């Protein structure tokens, strides 16, 4: 343990913990990155589906019903598009220079779509999905 700490402190990169067994495989790295992005996309997809259900249960009487339905639906559609785009990105061979232009375009497109998804979800959060506390308490008192 002392040797590892000394190696880290002195910047000695010969420590076995930090050595690579050969050059980095770019395809492997890209596939791992795409898999991580896909998992985050699935988590957000599930959250948006849950929000959509909550808004629909509240019904059209909810003050932001239409804007939330539109925003959540837009977010879901964009997320599916990014998911499909990530599948295409994983299929391409990064070691082929002839495909670098197309891969760069698709990667930039995916990044732009993710940015739009984030902005849309900020608005979804701003409009809120839950009913106001006072309204839900008064309903409980009516039924209870």
GULUMKOL-329758 format. One record per residue (C-alpha): z, x, y; residue in one letter. Coordinates in steps of 0.1 Angstrom, whole numbers, plus 2048, in hexadecimal, padded with zeros to 3 digits. Layout:
! residues N
ZXYA
...
END
This chain:
! residues 144
800800800X
80881D818X
7E682C812X
7D580B81AX
7E880683AX
7E182B844X
7BC82683DX
7BB807852X
7CF81786EX
7BA83686FX
79982386AX
792834849X
77681F83AX
778830818X
79381980DX
7898047EFX
7927E4800X
7777E781AX
75A7F8807X
73A7E57FFX
7297EB7DEX
7067EF7EDX
6F47DF809X
6FC7BC815X
6E67A1805X
6DB78C823X
6D076F80EX
6F376D7FEX
70376E821X
6EC75382EX
6F373D810X
718741814X
715739839X
70071A832X
71870E817X
735711830X
7226FE84AX
7196E3831X
73E6DE828X
7466DA84DX
7296C2850X
7366AD833X
7596AC842X
74B69F863X
734687851X
752678840X
766676860X
749665872X
74464C855X
769644857X
76663F87DX
748629879X
75C613860X
779611878X
763606895X
7515EC880X
7725DE875X
77D5DA899X
75E5C68A0X
7495BF8BFX
7675B58D3X
7715DA8D5X
7675E68F8X
7536048EDX
7455F58CDX
71F5FA8D4X
72261D8E3X
7386298C6X
72161A8ACX
70362C8BCX
71564D8C1X
72464E89DX
70264488EX
6F165F8A3X
70A678897X
70566E872X
6DF670875X
6E1692886X
6F969F86BX
6E269484FX
6C56A6861X
6DA6C6864X
6E36C383FX
6BE6C1835X
6B66DE84DX
6D16F383CX
6C26EC81AX
6A06F9827X
6B1717836X
6C1720815X
6A071D802X
68E738817X
68F75D80EX
69E77082CX
69079081FX
66C784825X
66378F849X
64677684AX
660759849X
677767864X
667754880X
66A73386EX
68D73A863X
697744886X
689723894X
69A70E879X
6BB72087FX
6B971A8A4X
6B06F689EX
6CF6F2887X
6E57028A2X
6D76EB8BDX
6DD6CD8A8X
7006D789FX
7076DB8C5X
6FA6B88CBX
7106AB8AFX
72E6BB8BFX
7266AB8E0X
7216898D1X
74268C8BEX
7546958DEX
7476748EDX
7516618CDX
77466F8D1X
7756678F6X
76C6438F0X
7866418D4X
78462E8B4X
7A761F8B1X
7B25FF8C2X
7CB6028DEX
7EF6028D2X
7FA5E48E6X
7DE5CF8D7X
7E75D88B3X
80C5D28BAX
8055AF8C9X
7F05A68AAX
80C5B1893X
82459B8A6X
80D57D8A3X
80A58087DX
82D58C876X
END
